[in-house]
Structure formats: C-alpha cells, structure tokens
Amino acid sequence: MHADHHTGLASILALWCQLLKGTSQEKIFVIAPTQLKNFLDVHQCAEDLNMQFLYCGRTMDVECEGIESYRKGPGSLGELTADFEIQQKLKKLLGEVGLEALISVPVVHCGDSFGLVLKAVERHDADGKTIPGWKLVYSGDTRPCKNLKHASNGAPVLIHEATFEDNMGDVAIGKNHSTTKEAIDIGGGAYRVILTHFSQRYPKIPVFDEVETCARKTCVAFDFMSVNIADLPVLPKILPQLKLLFKNEVNVEEFHDV
C-alpha cells in the first residue's frame, strides 16, 4: 500500500475514540484492503482505535439485499462469521444514512486496489416530492479498467483520477495511473466526469479538448470541492473559470522532476 493514502487514518480514529470516550459509541467501520488492517492492528498496540474492519473484497458487487448470502473470498469459518456480523451492521448503517449499496470495485494499481460505488435510495422531501436516488463512482488510483467502465455506466457522476497529461501515456502505464483522455473515455457512460489526482509536477488543471463530446460533460476537482447532485447539469460550465483561476499553471510548458 502507498503510505500517502493511509498514514493519517490511525490518528483520526484515535482522536475520534478520545472525543467519544465515556459515551455509548459504536465502533467505527473501516472498509479497506487487508494490508491496512495489519497496519492499524499494530497501531492499536499503542492506543485504542475502536474500529471494526471489513475487507474490501467482501463488499464486491454486494447490494444490501444480497449481503446475507454473500460469502465470497478466502477466510476461516470464524473470520466469515465475524465478517457476516459486521456486514449486518453495515447494512443497518447504510440504511440510516440513505444508502442502498456500498460496492468495492477491483482496479488496476498496486495489489488489492479498489474503487468505490455508492448508491443512494429514492426518498421524499417534506412536501412529498420524490427525490431520485443516485449513484457515485470513485476510481481511486488506477489504470483504465473494464470494471470501472461497467460500474460507471448510467451513473450521474464518476470521479476518476487523471494523474498524467495525454502526452505522458508511457509514464502513466509504468506507474499504473491514467491520463486525462483515458479517464474521460472510461466515463463515457456516466452523466458527468470529475477529474482528480493531478500530479504536483504537472499543471493543476489538466489540458484537454473541450470541444470533444465527452469533454463537454467533464469538470476538474479542486481542494475542498463540494458538489450538489442537483448542480451536475451546470458543472462543466465552471471549467473556463477554473482555467482562469489557475492560468499561470496552465500556461507553463516545461516541468522538471523534484
């Protein structure tokens, strides 16, 4: 696992545990690759994290209705029983926050890498108006892969990494990342594509042809970005303003490794 993805998690869990000490708090869910459990277990020798761990592989292609019968993946009977109990709690938690599914999607990066699909249930507001459910797909770090393309078909939004510009395809392949065009292509079946994870060595706004059909439904992420699902129709229209905001970075032509 890459350290920049998880080294701060233990501190967050420890602080959460401290803040709720003395209350009837339930253990917090951590859904992640097994390597992360090993890291957190070692950390728990020093301080309590009060967590419940569930391996990503046990939430692959599992909607709430199917959790009871799901037994995919290796593990002893004791491990499977413990996972089943956690899955039941997860099912309850998803319902409480208005979600009907949390699905881990295997992707192509380092070993045991996963993307994520979240599905929200249809609901009604105070006036009885129906608010449609939605699906959000997040790639994590990955090469373009069929699993994500399939998962994002029909999704209102796909958040996909675009670490490298299109002229750096060989580097993207070597580092198991995606170029801007590759990310946009994977999101061909999604309503909107939000590009993220731009390397700090390269422009903060990825360069792509906005005239292309797929690019017209594309936007780029920035720190602390928040998007209302209802605003997705206008999301691509802010791209020109973002380019003006980062104009100096966009116009830089030469970049050097540091």
Number of C-alpha atoms within 10 A of each C-alpha: 14 7 8 7 10 13 13 10 14 18 13 12 20 17 14 15 21 14 10 11 10 8 8 7 11 11 13 14 15 16 18 20 18 15 12 18 17 11 13 19 16 10 15 15 9 8 15 16 23 17 17 14 21 21 18 21 22 22 23 19 16 18 18 19 10 11 18 14 9 16 14 11 10 10 11 8 9 9 11 17 13 13 19 19 13 16 19 14 12 19 21 14 14 19 14 10 10 14 21 23 24 22 22 24 23 21 22 21 18 13 11 15 20 24 22 21 21 17 19 18 16 13 12 10 8 6 6 8 9 11 11 10 14 17 23 19 27 21 29 21 24 26 23 25 16 13 15 26 19 15 25 27 18 16 20 19 24 31 27 29 28 27 27 26 22 17 11 13 17 12 15 19 16 9 15 16 23 28 25 24 21 20 27 28 16 23 30 19 20 25 18 27 32 22 23 24 19 22 14 10 13 19 21 21 23 23 15 14 10 15 8 9 10 20 19 16 23 24 26 24 21 15 6 6 7 8 10 7 13 8 8 17 12 11 20 18 14 12 17 11 10 16 18 12 12 13 14 11 15 16 11 10 8 8 9 6 6 5
